[in-house]
Amino acid sequence: MSGNNVNIKNKKAYFEYHILDKYTAGIKLLGTEIKSVRESKVNISDAFCAFIDGQLYVRNMHIAEYSHGSFYNHESKRDRALLLQKKELKKLLQRTKEKGLTIIPLYMFISERGFAKIEIGLAQGKKEFDKRDSIKERDAKVELGRARKF
């Protein structure tokens, strides 16, 4: 299957947040949405997850409209249900009630069986000085890489 090479990363997530825990969830998509996902026309950098009536949804995730879709095409930024086990949902619901914790999508991919999956992370927002430390670490890695080339 040609669609298995889909891997959409949220590069902003590791810069903006400390990732405390990771979960892999299924995602409920419409037919035209999965076709757009297979074409890698997805943006998860501004997305976040929220509980609505006890169900976890990913919000603000942009899946471009399918190019060959007719009037049945999907809405690009609609809320999409995430599929997790009940015990995982309970644990996440309890943890998000703690101060400063949120759930953000980290990575989206197509499983071997052809299903769209999303890796979500329980995250805590970084303070400004933490972000500066991240920039220093990244710059140090770049410098080290340049020094190794010579």
C-alpha positions as CSV (number, residue, x, y, z in Angstrom):
1,M,0.0,0.0,0.0
2,S,1.5,3.4,-1.0
3,G,-0.2,5.4,1.8
4,N,1.9,4.0,4.6
5,N,4.7,6.6,4.2
6,V,2.5,9.3,5.7
7,N,4.1,10.9,8.7
8,I,3.0,14.3,9.8
9,K,5.0,15.8,12.8
10,N,4.1,18.7,15.1
11,K,7.5,20.3,15.2
12,K,6.2,23.1,17.4
13,A,5.1,20.7,20.1
14,Y,8.5,19.8,21.5
15,F,9.6,23.5,21.5
16,E,6.4,24.8,23.2
17,Y,5.8,22.0,25.7
18,H,7.3,19.4,28.0
19,I,5.8,16.1,26.9
20,L,5.0,14.0,30.0
21,D,3.2,11.0,28.5
22,K,2.3,9.7,25.1
23,Y,-0.6,7.8,23.7
24,T,-1.5,6.4,20.3
25,A,-5.1,6.9,19.3
26,G,-7.2,6.1,16.4
27,I,-9.0,8.9,14.7
28,K,-12.5,8.9,13.3
29,L,-12.3,10.3,9.7
30,L,-14.7,10.7,6.8
31,G,-13.9,9.2,3.4
32,T,-12.6,12.4,1.8
33,E,-10.5,13.1,4.9
34,I,-8.6,9.8,4.8
35,K,-7.8,10.4,1.2
36,S,-6.4,13.9,2.0
37,V,-4.4,12.3,4.9
38,R,-2.9,9.8,2.5
39,E,-1.7,12.7,0.4
40,S,-0.1,14.3,3.5
41,K,-2.3,17.3,3.3
42,V,-2.6,17.8,7.0
43,N,-1.5,20.4,9.4
44,I,-1.4,19.6,13.2
45,S,0.8,22.4,14.4
46,D,-2.1,24.5,15.8
47,A,-4.2,21.5,16.9
48,F,-5.1,20.6,20.5
49,C,-7.3,18.0,22.1
50,A,-10.3,18.6,24.3
51,F,-13.0,16.6,26.1
52,I,-16.5,17.2,24.9
53,D,-19.2,15.2,26.8
54,G,-16.6,12.6,28.0
55,Q,-15.2,12.0,24.5
56,L,-11.8,13.2,23.4
57,Y,-11.7,15.3,20.2
58,V,-8.9,16.8,18.3
59,R,-9.7,20.4,17.5
60,N,-8.2,22.9,15.0
61,M,-6.5,20.2,13.0
62,H,-6.5,21.2,9.3
63,I,-7.1,18.5,6.7
64,A,-7.2,20.0,3.3
65,E,-10.3,19.3,1.2
66,Y,-9.8,16.3,-1.1
67,S,-9.0,17.5,-4.6
68,H,-11.3,15.0,-6.4
69,G,-14.1,15.3,-3.8
70,S,-17.5,16.4,-5.0
71,F,-20.1,18.2,-2.9
72,Y,-19.6,15.5,-0.3
73,N,-16.2,17.0,0.7
74,H,-15.5,17.5,4.3
75,E,-15.1,20.7,6.4
76,S,-11.3,21.2,6.8
77,K,-11.2,22.2,10.5
78,R,-14.0,20.2,12.1
79,D,-13.6,18.4,15.5
80,R,-12.6,14.8,15.0
81,A,-13.2,12.1,17.6
82,L,-10.2,10.2,19.0
83,L,-10.5,6.5,19.7
84,L,-8.8,5.5,23.0
85,Q,-9.5,2.8,25.6
86,K,-11.8,3.9,28.5
87,K,-9.1,3.6,31.1
88,E,-6.8,5.8,29.0
89,L,-9.6,8.4,28.6
90,K,-10.2,8.4,32.3
91,K,-6.6,8.9,33.1
92,L,-6.2,11.7,30.6
93,L,-9.4,13.4,31.8
94,Q,-8.0,13.4,35.4
95,R,-4.6,14.6,34.4
96,T,-6.0,17.5,32.3
97,K,-7.8,18.8,35.3
98,E,-4.4,19.4,36.9
99,K,-3.1,23.0,36.5
100,G,-1.3,23.7,33.3
101,L,-1.7,20.3,31.6
102,T,-3.1,19.9,28.1
103,I,-3.2,17.3,25.3
104,I,-1.6,18.0,22.0
105,P,-1.1,15.9,18.8
106,L,2.5,15.1,18.2
107,Y,2.6,12.8,15.2
108,M,0.1,11.5,12.6
109,F,0.6,8.3,10.6
110,I,-1.1,5.5,8.7
111,S,-0.9,2.1,10.5
112,E,0.0,-1.1,8.7
113,R,-3.7,-2.0,8.4
114,G,-4.4,1.3,6.7
115,F,-6.0,3.2,9.6
116,A,-5.1,6.8,10.4
117,K,-3.5,7.0,13.9
118,I,-2.4,10.0,15.9
119,E,0.1,10.1,18.7
120,I,-1.0,12.5,21.4
121,G,1.0,13.8,24.3
122,L,0.1,15.0,27.7
123,A,2.0,18.2,27.8
124,Q,2.9,21.1,30.1
125,G,3.6,24.5,28.6
126,K,7.2,25.6,28.8
127,K,8.2,29.0,30.3
128,E,10.2,31.5,28.3
129,F,13.5,30.5,29.9
130,D,12.8,26.8,29.1
131,K,12.4,27.8,25.4
132,R,15.7,29.7,25.5
133,D,17.4,26.6,26.9
134,S,15.8,24.6,24.0
135,I,17.2,27.1,21.5
136,K,20.7,26.9,23.1
137,E,20.6,23.0,23.0
138,R,19.6,23.0,19.4
139,D,22.3,25.5,18.4
140,A,24.9,23.5,20.3
141,K,23.8,20.3,18.3
142,V,24.1,22.3,15.0
143,E,27.6,23.5,16.0
144,L,28.7,20.0,17.0
145,G,27.4,18.7,13.7
146,R,29.4,21.4,11.8
147,A,32.5,20.6,13.8
148,R,32.3,16.9,12.9
149,K,32.1,17.7,9.2
150,F,35.5,19.3,9.2
